[in-house]
Amino acid sequence: MQDVAVIIPAKDEADRIAATVTAARKLPGADLVVVVDDGSSDRTGQVAREAGARVVRHSRNRGKGAAMETGAEAVRLLDPGRHLLFLDADLADTAAAAAPLVEPVRAGEADMTIAVFSATVKLGGHGFVVRLSREGIRRATGWDATQPLNGQRCLTRAAFDAALPLAPGFGVETALTIDLLRQGFRVREVEVPLAHRATGTDWHAQVHRARQFRDVARALAAREPVIADRLRGRRA
């Protein structure tokens, strides 16, 4: 039974996207792989298509949340009854090990699963953004997330639609968890042997983390009325 669609947001991942797509297509029930080329300046989209993915392209970079929405809409047009499995573009061959994320959703035991990587990945300073997200989710819902920023998630279509519109940029995972828990959806963490590219410590990596921090903080502020009111007051 083909009941899962894999959605892979990607920007400038031409070196890894073929391996990721090839591995994702091996997942049980997941013959549909959609890559959203989010304004890449390299051959990401072409390489993904050659590897067997359906490709949708943004003419400019619109951020992860927008790419996820575009991918889900493409699946709705192609086969609306499928569960949605989101994977990062840089998983490469390890994407083939994502099946445990699907199983609780397929069995009706969870509305969204979140991956917990069994392998340790060097954070390179990424930890302060993780702490911000984890503490924000705990304040908002009382739930303790192990890897709150993990983008490897499987959702029912109903759960995904209930979270729309998604938070912009890198705030999407934090907001998705809060919004679904607050609406009573069942969220479960699942340990999987996946691994993505280790986070660096150079200037570009530091800028990336600053953007993550900004987006997560904005997502949390929008979901905490006291903070949101203060921010609006400062802008007034």
Backbone torsions as a table, in degrees:
resi	resn	phi	psi	omega
1	MET	NA	124.5	179.4
2	GLN	-93.2	97.4	-172.5
3	ASP	-124.6	8.1	-176.8
4	VAL	-128.9	137.9	170.9
5	ALA	-114.9	132.3	177.2
6	VAL	-94.9	129.4	179.1
7	ILE	-118.1	125.7	-176.1
8	ILE	-124.1	101.1	171.7
9	PRO	-69.5	135.9	-174.6
10	ALA	-146.9	137.3	172.2
11	LYS	-139.6	120.6	178.2
12	ASP	52.9	52.4	-179.8
13	GLU	-120.6	34.2	-176.3
14	ALA	-61.0	-25.2	-177.4
15	ASP	-78.2	-20.1	-176.0
16	ARG	-122.8	-16.4	-169.9
17	ILE	-64.3	-34.7	-179.4
18	ALA	-63.4	-44.8	179.6
19	ALA	-64.7	-38.5	179.8
20	THR	-65.3	-46.5	179.6
21	VAL	-63.2	-46.3	-179.7
22	THR	-58.5	-43.0	179.4
23	ALA	-68.7	-41.3	-178.9
24	ALA	-63.3	-34.3	-179.0
25	ARG	-69.4	-12.6	178.0
26	LYS	-86.9	-9.2	-178.4
27	LEU	-67.6	138.8	-179.5
28	PRO	-59.4	129.1	176.4
29	GLY	76.6	11.3	-174.1
30	ALA	-124.6	63.4	179.4
31	ASP	-81.1	-8.5	-179.8
32	LEU	-105.5	113.9	178.8
33	VAL	-120.7	121.5	-179.9
34	VAL	-113.6	122.3	175.0
35	VAL	-104.1	128.2	175.1
36	VAL	-102.1	106.4	178.4
37	ASP	-79.9	103.3	-171.3
38	ASP	-90.1	66.7	176.0
39	GLY	73.0	35.9	-179.0
40	SER	-65.6	150.2	175.4
41	SER	-101.9	0.3	178.0
42	ASP	-113.8	-159.2	-174.1
43	ARG	-94.3	26.5	-176.8
44	THR	-51.5	-51.6	-177.0
45	GLY	-62.7	-45.1	-179.5
46	GLN	-63.9	-43.7	179.9
47	VAL	-64.4	-41.5	179.2
48	ALA	-62.8	-41.4	179.3
49	ARG	-65.0	-41.5	179.0
50	GLU	-64.7	-26.1	179.6
51	ALA	-83.6	-5.7	175.9
52	GLY	110.2	8.6	-179.7
53	ALA	-89.3	153.0	163.9
54	ARG	-80.7	133.8	-174.4
55	VAL	-119.7	130.5	172.2
56	VAL	-118.5	133.6	-175.0
57	ARG	-117.0	134.3	166.9
58	HIS	-88.8	132.7	-179.3
59	SER	-69.1	-21.3	174.6
60	ARG	-138.3	160.3	179.7
61	ASN	-67.8	122.3	-178.1
62	ARG	-114.5	-3.9	177.2
63	GLY	97.3	163.2	-172.4
64	LYS	-64.9	-43.3	-179.2
65	GLY	-58.8	-44.2	178.8
66	ALA	-65.3	-38.0	178.7
67	ALA	-64.8	-38.9	177.7
68	MET	-64.2	-41.9	178.5
69	GLU	-64.1	-42.2	178.6
70	THR	-61.9	-43.9	179.3
71	GLY	-63.0	-42.4	179.9
72	ALA	-66.1	-35.7	178.2
73	GLU	-68.9	-37.6	176.6
74	ALA	-61.6	-41.7	178.3
75	VAL	-65.5	-38.5	178.9
76	ARG	-58.0	-40.5	-179.2
77	LEU	-72.7	-32.7	-176.8
78	LEU	-84.5	-43.7	-176.6
79	ASP	-163.5	86.2	-169.3
80	PRO	-67.6	-13.5	-175.1
81	GLY	-86.0	2.3	-172.6
82	ARG	-86.8	150.6	166.5
83	HIS	-71.0	156.8	-175.4
84	LEU	-113.2	118.9	177.9
85	LEU	-110.0	113.4	179.8
86	PHE	-95.6	129.2	178.4
87	LEU	-130.2	148.2	175.5
88	ASP	-76.1	150.8	-174.2
89	ALA	-71.8	-19.7	-173.8
90	ASP	-99.0	16.2	179.1
91	LEU	-69.8	-25.6	-178.7
92	ALA	54.8	-137.7	-173.1
93	ASP	-62.6	-24.9	-176.6
94	THR	-67.4	-16.1	179.0
95	ALA	-57.2	-24.2	179.5
96	ALA	-65.8	-13.8	-178.8
97	ALA	-96.8	15.2	-176.3
98	ALA	-84.2	-2.4	-175.6
99	ALA	-54.2	-38.2	-179.9
100	PRO	-59.2	-21.6	177.4
101	LEU	-69.3	-29.7	-176.1
102	VAL	-81.4	-34.6	-168.9
103	GLU	-56.7	-47.2	179.5
104	PRO	-65.3	-31.7	178.3
105	VAL	-71.5	-44.4	179.4
106	ARG	-62.3	-35.1	-178.1
107	ALA	-82.6	-2.7	-179.2
108	GLY	77.3	18.9	-178.3
109	GLU	-96.0	-12.7	179.4
110	ALA	-151.3	150.9	175.6
111	ASP	-95.0	-25.6	174.2
112	MET	-148.1	134.0	172.1
113	THR	-110.6	148.9	178.6
114	ILE	-125.5	132.1	-178.6
115	ALA	-73.7	142.1	166.7
116	VAL	-118.5	113.7	-177.1
117	PHE	-69.4	128.9	178.5
118	SER	-77.4	-21.3	177.6
119	ALA	-95.2	140.6	179.5
120	THR	-80.0	130.6	177.6
121	VAL	-113.6	133.8	179.5
122	LYS	-59.8	126.7	-176.4
123	LEU	-84.5	-33.1	178.3
124	GLY	57.9	37.3	179.7
125	GLY	98.8	-3.5	-177.8
126	HIS	-68.6	-16.6	-172.4
127	GLY	-61.7	-30.7	-177.5
128	PHE	-70.1	-29.1	176.0
129	VAL	-73.1	-39.0	176.7
130	VAL	-59.6	-45.0	-180.0
131	ARG	-62.9	-41.0	178.0
132	LEU	-59.1	-46.7	-179.4
133	SER	-65.8	-47.0	-177.7
134	ARG	-60.2	-46.8	-178.7
135	GLU	-67.2	-35.2	178.0
136	GLY	-66.8	-41.6	177.6
137	ILE	-64.0	-41.1	180.0
138	ARG	-63.2	-44.1	179.2
139	ARG	-62.8	-40.2	-174.1
140	ALA	-78.0	-29.9	-171.2
141	THR	-132.1	-17.8	-174.8
142	GLY	84.0	2.2	-177.1
143	TRP	-96.5	136.1	178.4
144	ASP	-96.6	114.9	179.8
145	ALA	-95.0	136.1	179.4
146	THR	-77.4	-49.8	178.6
147	GLN	-129.6	76.9	-170.1
148	PRO	-64.9	-20.8	-178.6
149	LEU	-95.4	4.0	-176.8
150	ASN	-65.8	125.7	-177.4
151	GLY	-87.6	-4.1	179.9
152	GLN	-84.4	105.0	-173.9
153	ARG	-144.1	144.2	172.6
154	CYS	-117.3	132.3	-178.1
155	LEU	-131.9	149.5	165.5
156	THR	-70.2	157.3	176.8
157	ARG	-61.4	-37.6	-179.4
158	ALA	-63.5	-41.2	179.2
159	ALA	-66.2	-43.7	179.5
160	PHE	-60.5	-46.9	-178.7
161	ASP	-62.9	-32.9	-179.8
162	ALA	-68.7	-20.8	-177.8
163	ALA	-92.9	-3.3	-178.0
164	LEU	-75.1	146.9	-5.4
165	PRO	-75.5	146.7	179.8
166	LEU	-72.3	153.1	175.4
167	ALA	-65.3	146.9	-177.7
168	PRO	-73.6	155.3	171.4
169	GLY	60.1	-139.4	-175.0
170	PHE	-84.4	5.9	174.8
171	GLY	-85.6	-1.4	-170.5
172	VAL	-64.3	-42.3	-176.7
173	GLU	-66.7	-44.1	179.4
174	THR	-61.1	-47.8	-178.3
175	ALA	-65.7	-40.0	-179.8
176	LEU	-59.7	-43.4	179.9
177	THR	-64.3	-47.5	-179.1
178	ILE	-62.6	-48.2	-174.6
179	ASP	-63.5	-40.2	-179.0
180	LEU	-73.2	-41.1	177.8
181	LEU	-62.0	-41.4	-179.9
182	ARG	-64.6	-27.0	179.1
183	GLN	-91.0	3.4	175.8
184	GLY	88.2	10.3	176.8
185	PHE	-74.3	152.0	-177.4
186	ARG	-90.4	121.8	-178.4
187	VAL	-116.4	131.7	-178.4
188	ARG	-133.3	139.0	173.4
189	GLU	-91.0	142.5	-177.7
190	VAL	-133.8	125.6	178.0
191	GLU	-77.2	131.0	-179.5
192	VAL	-138.4	149.0	-179.9
193	PRO	-86.2	53.0	178.0
194	LEU	-95.8	160.9	177.8
195	ALA	-156.1	135.0	175.4
196	HIS	-114.6	-178.8	-178.3
197	ARG	-60.6	133.6	179.1
198	ALA	-63.4	142.6	178.9
199	THR	-72.0	133.1	-179.4
200	GLY	-85.6	-175.4	-180.0
201	THR	-128.0	8.9	-179.1
202	ASP	-77.8	-177.9	-175.2
203	TRP	-61.0	-42.1	-179.1
204	HIS	-63.0	-38.9	178.8
205	ALA	-66.0	-38.3	179.4
206	GLN	-66.3	-39.4	176.9
207	VAL	-64.0	-41.5	178.3
208	HIS	-59.2	-44.6	-179.4
209	ARG	-67.0	-35.6	177.5
210	ALA	-63.3	-38.7	177.2
211	ARG	-67.4	-39.7	176.1
212	GLN	-59.5	-47.9	-178.9
213	PHE	-58.9	-46.4	179.5
214	ARG	-58.5	-48.1	-175.9
215	ASP	-68.0	-40.6	178.0
216	VAL	-64.8	-43.0	179.5
217	ALA	-61.4	-40.9	178.6
218	ARG	-65.8	-40.9	178.9
219	ALA	-62.9	-40.9	178.9
220	LEU	-68.8	-41.9	-179.4
221	ALA	-60.9	-38.2	179.9
222	ALA	-67.5	-18.5	-177.4
223	ARG	-108.3	2.0	175.5
224	GLU	-123.1	100.8	-171.6
225	PRO	-52.8	-38.8	-178.1
226	VAL	-62.8	-46.0	179.8
227	ILE	-67.2	-42.6	-180.0
228	ALA	-60.8	-41.5	179.2
229	ASP	-63.4	-40.2	179.0
230	ARG	-63.6	-42.5	179.6
231	LEU	-64.1	-40.6	178.4
232	ARG	-64.7	-36.8	179.3
233	GLY	-64.6	-37.1	178.5
234	ARG	-68.1	-33.5	-178.1
235	ARG	-79.6	-21.4	-175.2
236	ALA	-68.7	NA	NA
